């Protein structure tokens, strides 16, 4: 049986699919990539030689863990938004030494959260709390807890790049509002680089990213009663230099009709028509600093992997 969200979440899924596919041009919300299969496919993407984000970020975390944590008061709570499998956070926490007051994990994928929880408990780095839901829902849960010391929120993997600029500013403002004086934010951001390198990262020769993208249609078929013929769609990645973002699209190979029963949709697609499934904005280091300051953060220590074009930036409240 396919993994399925609870009724209320399924209703939200249907409403958001209907709303996004009603736009011109058509879109699908990227947060629904991450069912159990989608999460596993993304973990595979992170291993690809052309997708350097995870390796670059992990290296920066390992080399600078003590610099990152030094100004933060102890005991310290670590809270990661979009923790995935928890591999980076477990490595970071273990290298820091000792136990933390609490480890708080936020992810929209129940499978990813369970994997991260097990990983943290085996590493014995501190008591673990999990919050299934969106970043915003997770932030509300994190803000409702009362840490005994400072809190460091980690927003890694260049997840900030999946937000439109205004939404990115709003989210960082919301993170700032959930924190207290002396708390911090560690932000991972992918940087602008050559179009060739970016295209390979999002349109890899092994077509793992294509499978990840197409899995969204499979999920709609299984959970919302969709009739997408997966073989009638292809994956395409585009570098939009004007907006400084990589766009992922699903392109209709033929003229076709698609029904999505739970969303009440009966759609006609022309051959070559595309659905935008993800935007991944790329930053310059100064842009990242400006983004955090605009949200009310102070402090601007930044660590950069120049060859890979990736930055970690620590902000403070």
Phi, psi and omega per residue, in radians:
X1 nan 2.478 3.111
X2 -1.220 2.539 3.030
X3 -1.129 2.395 -3.059
X4 -2.396 2.438 3.127
X5 -1.258 2.774 3.035
X6 -1.022 2.825 -3.023
X7 -0.884 -0.828 -3.093
X8 -1.098 -0.748 3.129
X9 -1.148 -0.636 3.124
X10 -1.154 -0.684 3.080
X11 -1.085 -0.747 3.115
X12 -1.100 -0.739 3.087
X13 -0.976 -0.859 -3.117
X14 -1.098 -0.764 -3.126
X15 -1.106 -0.755 -3.096
X16 -1.246 -0.626 3.056
X17 -1.093 -0.771 3.129
X18 -1.091 -0.733 -3.107
X19 -1.169 -0.774 -3.095
X20 -1.248 -0.680 3.122
X21 -1.281 -0.245 3.057
X22 -1.435 -0.107 -3.139
X23 -1.389 2.867 3.062
X24 -2.240 1.979 -0.030
X25 -1.247 2.871 -3.071
X26 -1.225 2.591 3.129
X27 -2.406 2.893 2.909
X28 -2.345 2.512 -3.108
X29 -1.279 2.182 -3.017
X30 -1.192 -0.344 -3.112
X31 -1.108 -0.335 -3.127
X32 -1.505 0.102 2.962
X33 -1.033 -0.523 -2.772
X34 -1.743 1.058 2.837
X35 -1.438 -2.974 -3.083
X36 -1.046 -0.800 -3.135
X37 -1.196 -0.736 3.131
X38 -1.075 -0.710 3.111
X39 -1.104 -0.725 3.121
X40 -1.133 -0.702 3.117
X41 -1.145 -0.655 3.106
X42 -1.161 -0.665 3.067
X43 -1.048 -0.646 3.088
X44 -1.174 -0.698 3.086
X45 -0.984 -0.703 -3.104
X46 -1.127 -0.313 3.102
X47 -1.572 -0.189 -3.067
X48 -1.189 2.459 -3.135
X49 -1.121 -0.373 -3.093
X50 -1.541 -0.230 -3.138
X51 -1.840 1.694 -2.945
X52 -1.636 -0.090 -3.020
X53 -0.992 -0.901 -3.029
X54 -1.122 -0.790 -3.136
X55 -1.146 -0.713 3.132
X56 -1.113 -0.792 -3.109
X57 -1.165 -0.754 3.120
X58 -1.042 -0.737 3.113
X59 -1.072 -0.753 3.117
X60 -1.126 -0.735 3.112
X61 -1.072 -0.741 -3.123
X62 -1.177 -0.734 -3.076
X63 -1.306 -0.473 -2.973
X64 -2.123 0.288 -3.074
X65 -0.945 -0.776 -3.079
X66 -1.277 -0.598 3.061
X67 -1.129 -0.690 -3.128
X68 -1.124 -0.734 -3.031
X69 -1.524 -0.333 -2.957
X70 -0.910 -0.804 -3.057
X71 -1.418 -0.009 -3.054
X72 -1.650 2.354 -3.107
X73 -1.191 2.607 3.055
X74 -1.868 2.688 -0.008
X75 -1.202 2.671 -3.001
X76 -2.106 2.385 3.027
X77 -1.798 2.312 3.033
X78 -1.813 2.281 3.105
X79 -2.276 2.093 -3.137
X80 -1.917 2.231 3.052
X81 -1.567 2.130 -3.092
X82 1.259 0.991 -2.997
X83 -1.261 -0.354 -3.076
X84 1.021 -2.361 -3.119
X85 -1.305 -0.194 -3.138
X86 1.424 0.112 -3.051
X87 -1.083 -0.799 -3.114
X88 -1.158 -0.747 -3.118
X89 -1.159 -0.693 3.120
X90 -1.096 -0.746 3.123
X91 -1.116 -0.779 -3.139
X92 -1.071 -0.845 -3.116
X93 -1.128 -0.682 -3.136
X94 -1.163 -0.735 3.132
X95 -1.170 -0.466 3.129
X96 -1.197 -0.437 3.138
X97 1.399 2.607 3.125
X98 1.304 -3.034 -3.140
X99 -1.948 2.611 3.112
X100 -1.692 2.765 3.138
X101 -1.058 -0.655 3.131
X102 -2.861 2.641 3.009
X103 -2.087 2.054 -3.122
X104 -1.965 2.185 -3.040
X105 -1.999 2.264 3.132
X106 -2.167 2.241 3.048
X107 -2.790 2.660 3.113
X108 -1.419 -0.274 -3.106
X109 -1.718 2.077 3.107
X110 -1.100 -0.650 -3.137
X111 -1.144 -0.744 3.118
X112 -1.119 -0.743 -3.141
X113 -1.068 -0.734 3.138
X114 -1.128 -0.704 3.093
X115 -1.100 -0.769 -3.136
X116 -1.152 -0.712 3.128
X117 -1.047 -0.826 3.128
X118 -1.063 -0.733 -3.124
X119 -1.075 -0.770 -3.124
X120 -1.175 -0.702 -3.124
X121 -1.177 -0.651 3.083
X122 -1.156 -0.604 3.134
X123 -1.328 -0.308 3.087
X124 0.969 0.848 -3.106
X125 -1.700 -0.038 3.100
X126 2.599 2.910 3.091
X127 -1.031 2.451 -3.036
X128 -1.992 2.317 2.999
X129 -2.142 2.416 -3.135
X130 -2.070 2.524 -3.125
X131 -2.327 1.859 3.134
X132 -1.495 2.215 3.117
X133 2.688 -2.977 3.126
X134 -1.253 2.988 3.073
X135 -0.993 -0.760 -3.096
X136 -1.130 -0.744 3.102
X137 -1.130 -0.709 3.109
X138 -1.118 -0.696 3.105
X139 -1.079 -0.710 3.106
X140 -1.048 -0.740 3.139
X141 -1.174 -0.718 3.116
X142 -1.110 -0.773 -3.111
X143 -1.131 -0.503 -3.103
X144 -1.303 -0.348 3.127
X145 -1.420 2.795 -3.107
X146 -2.079 1.703 -3.128
X147 -1.254 2.669 3.136
X148 -1.437 -0.218 3.101
X149 -2.515 -2.506 3.133
X150 -1.385 2.883 3.117
X151 -2.246 2.404 3.017
X152 -2.054 2.037 3.047
X153 -1.576 2.264 3.087
X154 -1.874 2.181 3.079
X155 -2.199 1.593 -2.882
X156 -1.886 -3.024 3.021
X157 1.190 0.239 -3.059
X158 1.055 0.520 3.087
X159 -1.091 -0.463 3.093
X160 -1.045 -0.463 -3.128
X161 -1.205 -0.263 3.131
X162 -1.439 -0.013 -3.139
X163 -1.826 2.439 2.968
X164 -1.005 2.639 -3.047
X165 -0.878 -0.800 -3.135
X166 -1.136 -0.688 3.125
X167 -1.197 -0.607 3.089
X168 -1.113 -0.755 3.106
X169 -1.109 -0.711 -3.139
X170 -1.138 -0.719 -3.132
X171 -1.146 -0.763 3.111
X172 -1.115 -0.614 3.060
X173 -1.119 -0.640 3.116
X174 -1.211 -0.678 3.064
X175 -1.072 -0.789 3.120
X176 -1.009 -0.744 -3.125
X177 -1.179 -0.396 3.138
X178 -1.477 -0.168 -3.060
X179 -1.837 2.951 3.138
X180 -2.087 2.932 3.127
X181 -0.965 2.307 -3.118
X182 1.660 -0.232 3.085
X183 -1.371 2.962 -3.108
X184 -2.460 2.877 3.050
X185 -2.242 2.265 3.024
X186 -1.916 2.022 -3.004
X187 -1.977 2.197 3.040
X188 -1.694 2.363 -3.119
X189 -2.526 2.296 3.074
X190 -1.392 2.495 -3.036
X191 -1.828 2.784 3.081
X192 -1.067 2.373 3.110
X193 -2.604 -2.957 -3.055
X194 -1.165 2.610 3.121
X195 -1.058 -0.652 -3.138
X196 -1.048 -0.805 -3.122
X197 -1.151 -0.714 -3.133
X198 -1.172 -0.718 -3.141
X199 -1.108 -0.723 3.126
X200 -1.117 -0.598 -3.126
X201 -1.188 -0.518 -3.059
X202 -1.953 -0.027 3.075
X203 -2.468 1.130 -2.970
X204 -1.235 2.622 -3.111
X205 -1.074 -0.442 3.126
X206 -1.457 -0.120 3.076
X207 1.108 0.499 3.050
X208 -1.218 -0.703 3.117
X209 -1.142 -0.612 3.077
X210 -1.081 -0.748 3.110
X211 -1.115 -0.706 3.095
X212 -1.036 -0.783 -3.131
X213 -1.171 -0.834 -3.119
X214 -1.150 -0.448 3.128
X215 -1.061 -0.452 3.094
X216 -1.093 -0.681 3.089
X217 -1.195 -0.694 3.081
X218 -1.042 -0.715 -3.136
X219 -1.127 -0.737 3.101
X220 -1.077 -0.734 3.101
X221 -1.014 -0.829 -3.005
X222 -1.363 -0.623 -3.036
X223 -1.691 -0.479 -3.059
X224 -2.043 0.120 3.129
X225 1.253 0.684 3.129
X226 -1.445 2.851 3.137
X227 -2.161 0.539 3.091
X228 -1.104 2.211 2.991
X229 -1.538 1.867 -2.972
X230 -1.035 -0.597 3.141
X231 -1.218 -0.180 3.139
X232 -1.644 0.178 -3.123
X233 -2.278 2.563 3.095
X234 -2.268 2.716 -3.133
X235 -1.589 2.438 3.071
X236 -2.499 2.371 3.051
X237 -1.985 2.400 -3.079
X238 -2.301 2.335 3.005
X239 -1.624 2.048 3.110
X240 -1.758 1.674 -3.052
X241 -1.144 -0.554 -3.090
X242 -1.121 -0.673 3.139
X243 -1.767 -0.030 3.141
X244 1.022 0.862 3.130
X245 -2.514 2.621 2.935
X246 -1.591 2.323 3.117
X247 -1.948 2.339 3.004
X248 -1.822 2.311 -3.126
X249 -2.217 2.683 2.865
X250 -1.927 2.170 -2.998
X251 -1.963 2.253 3.107
X252 -1.257 2.148 -3.136
X253 -1.311 -0.413 -3.036
X254 -2.440 2.917 2.931
X255 -1.268 2.274 -3.030
X256 -2.761 2.836 3.025
X257 -2.013 2.526 -3.135
X258 -2.340 2.299 3.013
X259 -1.823 2.545 2.975
X260 -2.326 1.702 -2.954
X261 -1.028 -0.841 -3.063
X262 -1.161 -0.427 3.116
X263 -1.655 -0.045 3.138
X264 1.138 0.631 -3.051
X265 -1.971 2.482 2.949
X266 -2.397 1.800 -2.929
X267 -1.971 2.522 3.020
X268 -1.889 2.246 3.086
X269 -2.017 2.405 3.032
X270 -1.512 2.744 3.033
X271 -1.067 2.263 -3.125
X272 1.579 -0.146 3.114
X273 -1.269 2.501 -3.051
X274 -2.121 2.764 3.007
X275 -2.043 2.140 3.072
X276 -1.341 2.112 -3.100
X277 -1.885 -0.375 3.132
X278 -2.795 2.474 2.933
X279 -2.046 2.330 -3.140
X280 -2.191 1.752 -3.083
X281 -1.330 2.456 3.104
X282 -1.961 2.429 -2.993
X283 -1.989 2.851 2.861
X284 -1.769 2.622 -3.050
X285 -0.905 -0.731 -3.130
X286 -1.144 -0.551 3.117
X287 -1.154 -0.648 3.124
X288 -1.131 -0.777 3.125
X289 -1.068 -0.758 -3.135
X290 -1.128 -0.623 3.138
X291 -1.101 -0.783 3.130
X292 -1.177 -0.712 -3.139
X293 -1.146 -0.654 3.123
X294 -1.108 -0.462 3.124
X295 -1.482 -0.049 3.090
X296 1.818 -0.008 -3.133
X297 -1.357 2.683 2.978
X298 -2.007 3.060 -3.118
X299 1.296 2.534 -3.044
X300 -2.700 0.699 -3.141
X301 -1.309 2.336 -2.981
X302 -2.374 2.386 3.086
X303 -2.121 2.272 -2.988
X304 -2.219 2.314 2.927
X305 -1.610 1.746 -3.043
X306 -1.150 -0.787 -3.126
X307 -1.054 -0.681 -3.117
X308 -1.508 -0.285 -3.113
X309 1.186 1.017 -3.116
X310 -2.499 2.499 -3.099
X311 -2.250 2.473 2.895
X312 -1.915 2.300 -3.138
X313 -2.259 2.249 3.091
X314 -1.814 2.151 3.057
X315 -1.919 2.791 3.087
X316 -2.307 2.701 3.112
X317 -1.574 nan nan
